[in-house]
Amino acid sequence: MDYKPYSTEWHRKRYLKEALDKYFDDYVDVEIIREDIYDILHSRASEAFDEYNRVNKLAESLND
């Protein structure tokens, strides 16, 4: 999918391509790439869950 040059989407795709190109240029095993992606997603989900818990705790305390 091509995006309008210099749009937010275009930059996002360019950054992803550059990151993947670096893995491939360094001959990184596909399993390592998969594990790195999983680690990033897991970290992001964990941070989001922690944020949810903080907001939920505050909301509960406001209801008391």
N, C-alpha and C positions, 0 to 999 in steps of 0.2 A: 504494500500500500504506500503510495506516495502522498506526501503532504505538501502544502504550500511552503515554499522556501522561507526559512527563518521563523516559521510559526512555532508555537509551543510544542505542537506534536512533532514537527520536523526535528527540533532540538532533542526532544525526548528519544526519538528513534535513533538519531545520530549518536547520542551518548550510549545507548544500548549496543549499537553496532560496534562502536569503538571498544567497549568493554569486552564483547565477545571476540572481536578481532584480536585483542591482546591475549586472551586465553588461547586462541588458535595459533597465533604467531609464536607463542611460547610452548607450543605442543603440549598443552595441559590435557591430561586424560579426561575423557568425557565424564567419567564418574566423579572426578574432582569438581568439574564445572557444576554438575548436578548437586553435589553436596554443598557447594558454596551458595548456589541459588536457594537451596532448602534452608541453609543457615540464616540467610538474609530474610527470607520469608518468615521463618520461625521467630527471629528476633523482632521483626516488625509486629507480628501477631502478639507476641508476649508484651511488648510495650503498649499496644493498643488495649490489651486485656487489663494491664495495670492501670491505665488511664480510666478505663471503664469502671474499675473497682473504686478508684478515688472519687469519681463523679457520683457513683451510686452511693457510696458512704456519706458524702456530703448531702445528697438528696434525702437520704434516710434521716440524717440528723436534723434537717430542716423540717421534716414531717413530725418530729417528736415534740 
